[in-house]
């Protein structure tokens, strides 16, 4: 029944390797277990396997070890997890991944064993009433021999809400099939790919604002606040402030997007409002702005009060949350005789350092990951970011496309040296707006994603994907 298990138990029995969370070979042979293997009794095999393992504690987790962002129209992201043999072959019924971020939302992947079958579910971790996250996703168990033997399913336009935050497939595949076919590697582990794309986040809020709130005359005291929603791993709400005329009637409304999560850096967010009352619909268009360290942002003014409030003052607000990136301002003095390092922290509280200089009429930036030694052993941190040089009216991206960097644990970072194409004479010009009166230049590091991956070294697991791509061709 089990080709791999049969090979393992033909001459040896199994013990647990607590360090690698895998089954390893012991020189002792167990005739009783081999007999049950030959007799095709799957449940008894697992029970006997449980007896033969040592009493060491096994931490079971689906480790994320590869990530790919395709930068296509669907904004596809592919996460590759490793299902350990200790889960497939043991008696435990549930396995989860660590929380991970995809399309500005936090997710987890879980596996469940039930009546000899494996179930798989994708769960939205932080969801509030009024939120809806729609996504296309697919889960694939990779066959080591040929892509046509992969076990896969896909879900389209799936709605993750407060009442239903998990979706997947019950009885996805039988455990027996995973053990008999070529899914397991030599350690019994199985690769699982999760593809997530076309993710959209929206928050809908029903409210009522009387057209003439005569009970209050000071409009600064009048404010309406929505419920909470999540985006970019931050908590938000919306504030509505009516502006009254001398007669106490509303002349216009101001809408503020407020970040509730405290930060020591900025974030750049893109979103749009839709105001709905019966047949009346007003679209604000895409709004892109900064949310400062206090969570404040610019307001949106709504002047069509009569159409929006009508008689009862009841209407619906829908916020489509499109994009958010963390932004870290860095203040440099490029004209100083010696480079002046500036330290800052990213959103994971990891320390960085940047310095600038002018050499051979070129403006050069140097970026160092100071806390590179804090990356856990056996992991690699993959990051995507870009760097902006800001003047009074606009900002210039240093890279045409975001940079993707892999960082692994080491004593110190060699640094990333960036020779920009910005004209040094333009930077030094008084009218360019790059330098303030003290000669300070504002740089922004914009972070798009950051993931911690297990098993950073290239391995045979990567060859399976390369092999399947060749097969598809």
N, C-alpha and C positions, 0 to 999 in steps of 0.2 A: 504493500500500500504506500508506504512512505519510502521513496528511493533514497533520499538523503539520510533519513533516520536509520534505514536498514544498513546503509554503509557505515554509519557511526557505530551502530550497536553490534555489527558483525564480529568485531574483535574487541570492542571497548564499551565502556559505559560513560555516562555524562556527569560532570560536576559543574557547578556554577562559578564563573569568573566574576567576582564582585567588581573588579576594576573596570572591565570592559562591558559588563552587563550582558555577557554572551555565554553560551554553553561551550565548554572545552572538553577535551578528551581525557579520560582516566584509563589507566592500563587494565583495570579489572573488568572482567566480562560478566554480564548478567544474563544467564540462560533463561530465567523466568521472563525477563523483559523481551528478549528476542523471540521467545515462544509467542507472547502476546502480540508482538509486531507481525509475526507471520500469520496469526489468526485474525488479523484485521480488526481487532477490538480497540477502536480509537480512544474511547474514554478511559479504558483500563491502562492503555499505554501512557496517557498523560498522568494518571494517578500514580503509576509505578515510577514515572519520571520524577514526580514530585517527591516520592519517598527517597529516591536515590540522590537528590540534590543535597548539598550541605545546608547548614542552618544559617548561612550568610544572608544578610539583608540585601535584597535586589531592588534597586530603584528603577522602575520601568517608566520610560518616557519616549515618545516618538521625537527623536532629535531632528531638528532642521539642519541639513548639511549642505544644501545648494539653493541658490536663489537666482532668478533671471527676470529682469524687466525688459520687455520687448520694445517699448516705445512705439507701439503701433496705434492705429485708430481706436482700438478697443481698450487701450491702456492695460494690456495683459501682463500679469505677474505669475510666475511659476515658482512654486515652493516644493522642494524635494525633501521628504522626510524618510527616516529609517525606522521601520517597525522591527523591534528586536525579537530575536528568536525566543527570548525568555517570556515574551507575551504570547506568541503563537503556540508554544509548546507547554506552557504552564497552565495552572488552574485559574489564574486571575481573569476576570471578565471585562476589564476596562483599561484602556490605555489612552493617554492624552498627550498633546503637544504642549509646549510652553505657548503663552500668548504671543502672537505676532501681529504686525501691522501690515495691512494691505489697503490701498486706496483710502488712506486717512481714517481707517477704522481698525479696531482691535478685534482679533479673531482667535479661535482655537480649533484644532482638529482632534476628533476623538474616534476611537475604535472600540467596538463592543463585540463580545462573543456570546452567542445565544443559540442553543440547540445545534451546535456544530457549524454555525455560519458566522461570518464576520460582517458587522454593520459599521458604517462610516458616516459621520456627521460633521458638518461645518457649523460653528456657532459664533454668533456676534456677541461679544463679551459685554459691551456697555451700550445699553439701549434704554431709552426712556419713552414714556407715553407721548404719542404724537410723532415719533420718529418712524421713518421707513427707509430701509436700505435695500435697494434692488441690485441683484448681481447675477451674472452668468458664472457658473463654476463647474469644473469637472474634476473627478478623482480617478486616478489610474494606478493600478498595481502593475509594476514593470516585470514582464517576463524576460528571463535572461537569454532565451534562445531566439525569439522572433517577436516582432511588434504585433503581429496578427493574433498572438496568444495573450496579449495584455488583457487584464480585466479592467473595464472602465465604465463610467456612467457620466452623463452631463445633465445639468439643470439650467434652464433658460429663464431669465427674468424672475428669479426667485425673490420673494419678498420677506425680508427679515424685519420683524416688528417686536414691540414690547411683549405681545402675547405669543409670538412664535419666532423665537430667536435662533432656532436650530433647524437645519434641513440636511437631508442626506438620503441614504438608501439602507433600508433594513434588508437583511439576508443578501448582502452585496455579493458575496462569494463564499463557497464552503471552505472550511479550514482544511478539509481533506484535499481539495483541489490545490490549495496553496502548497501543501506538503508533497504532493505527488508530482506536480508539474514543476517546471524550472523557474520558480519564483525565488527560492531561497538561494543565498550565496553560500560559500563554504562554511560560514558561521551560523547559517540559518536565518539571517536577516532578510527583510524584504523592502524594496524601494517603493515609495508611494509618492506620486506627483499630484499636487493640487494646482490647478490653473484657475485664477480668478480674473475676471475682466468685466468691462461695462458696468462698473460699480457706480451707483448714484445714491446720494444721501439727501433726504428731504425731511423737513420738520413742518408740521401743519398745526396751526393754533387758531381756535375759534374764540372770538372776543366780542365784546359789546361796549361801545362808547357812545353815550347819549350825545346827540348833535348839539344840545344846549345844556351843559352841566351847570345849571344856575346855582347849585349849592356851593360852588366854590368860585371865587373871583381871581385868585392868584394862580395863574397857569403854571408857575414854577413848582407849585405844590402838587400838581395833578400828574400822575404817572401810572401807567399800567405795565405790568411785567408778566411775561409768558412763563411757561414751565421750562425745565432744563432739557438740553439735548447735548449730544456728544459729536465732536468732529475733530480730527487730527489729534486724538487722545487728550483733548481738552474738553472741559465743560463750558457750555454757553447758555445764555438766554437772550431774550429780546425785550427791550424797553420801548414803550410808546409814550410820547409826551405831546399832548394837545397844546396848541397855542390859541388863546382866546382873544376876542376883541373886547371893546369897552362894554358891550352888552352881554358878555358872557357866552357868546357863541363861538364854536370852533372855526377858526379860519384855515388852519392847516395842521397836519400831524408830522411829527418827527419820529423816525424809527432808528433805534440804535441797536447794533449787534454787540453784546457785551460778553467778554470772556471772563468766566468765573474762576478758572484755574490760575493760580499765581505763577508768574514766570519772572526770570531775570533777563529776558531777551524779548525781541519783537517776533511777531509772526505776520506773514503776508497771506491774506485770505481773499478768495474770490467767491462771490455768491450772487444770487438775484432774488428779489421779492416778487411774489404774485399776490395781488389783492383781489378778492373775489366776493361779490355780493349779487346773487342771482345771475342775471345775464351780463353784469358789469365785471370785466376783468382788466386789471392794469398790471403791466409787466415793467419792472424797473430797469430791465436790461442788466447786463453783467456789471457788478460793482467789484472793483479790486482796490484794496486799501490795507494799511497796516493796523494791527492791533498792538497797542503799546504795552509796556511792562505792567501797567495798571489795568489792562483789559479793555481800555476805551478805544473807540474808533469813531470815524466821522458818521454823521447822521444822514439819513435819506429823507427828503422832504416830499410829502404827499399833499398836493393842493386840491385834488378832485374830491372835496369833502362831501358835497351833495350827492354825487353818484355812489360814493363808497358807503356813507352812513345811512343814506336814504331816510326812512322814518324811524326804524327801531334802533339803528346804530349797530346792528349785528353784522359781522363780516368775517371772512376767513383769510388768514395770512399763511402763505406757503413760502418757505425759504428753501431754495435749492442750493446746497453747499457744494461748490465745484472743486475748489483746490485750496490747500493750505500748506505753507512751508515755514519752517523756523528760520529766523534771520538773526544773525549775530553781528552787531555793529562793532567795528574795530577802528580806532582813531590813531593814525600814523602821521609821522613827521618826515616826509621823504627828503626834505632839504637839509636835514641834520647831518653834520660831518660824519657821525658814526650811526649805524643802524640802532634804533631804539626798539627793543622787543616789547610787544604788547601781549599780555596773557588774557585768555577768555575761556569760558566753559560752554560746551554744547548742551543740548537738551538732556543728555544722559549723564550730565555732571562730570564729563571727561575734560581734562585740561588741554588747551591748545596754546600755541604761541605763533604770532606773525610779526615779521619785520619787513621793512622796505629799504631800497637804496636805488641810487641812480648810477649806472655804470655804462660807459661808452654810449652815452645819450639814450639809454634804454631804462625804462622804469621797471624795476624787478621787485617781485614779492616772494617771500619765503615763508612757507607754512610748515609747522612742526606739530606732531601729535605728542604732547608731553606725557600723557598717561598711557602710552602704548604698552608699558610694562604691566599695566593693570588688566590687560585682556586675559581672560582665563586660559590656562594651558589647554591645548587641544582644540582651541577655537580660533576663528578668524572673524574680524569685524569688516563687513563690506558696507561701504558708504557711497552715496552719490551726492555731489554738491557742485555749486558754481560760486564764483566770486565776482562781485560787482564793485566798480569804482564809481562813486557817486559825485555828481556836481549839483549845482543849485537847481537845475531844470530837469535833469534826467540821470540815468545810470548806464554805464557801459559794462557789459558782461565780458569778463576776461577770456572765457572759453566759449566757443561757438555752441558746443553741446556740454551738458553736465559731465563732470569727471566722475569716474567710478574707480575707487581705490579699495584695495584689500590690505588690512593691517593685521599682523599677528604679533604675539607677545615677543618682545625683545627688550634689550636694555635701554635703547634710545632710538628715536626716529631719525633717519637720515634727512628727512625734510623733502618738501616739494618746492622746487624753484620754478617760478613762473615769470617768464619774460613777456611783458605785455606789449601790445601794439599801440598803446596810447602815446601820442607825441609828447615828449618831455617838455618842449617849449609851450605847448598848450596847457600842461599842468601848471607850469610856473607863471603863466600869464594871469594878470590881475583880473581880467574880464572873463576868464573861462569858468569861474565858479567852482573849481576843484578845491582850492585852498581857502580856508577862512583867514581872518586877519592875523591869526597866530601861526599860520603855516600848517594847519592841521588838515589832513585828507581823510575822508570817511570811506572805509571799505566795508562791504557787507559779505559775509559768508552765508549763503543760502543752502540749507540742508534739505534734500528731497527724501532720502530714506536711509535707514541704518539697520542692519540685521547682524546678529551674532550667529555664525555658522559653525557646526560641529565638523570634525575631521577636515581641517583646512588643506591637507596635502592632496595632490592628485592621486587617485586610486583606481582600482579596477571597476569601481562603481560608476565612474565617469565613462569608462569604455563601453558600458552597456548602452548608454544613450547614443554614443557615437556609432555603435554598431546598428542600432535601430534606424538612425537617420540614413545610413547607407542602404539598409534594406528597403526603406520607403522610396529611395531614388530608383 
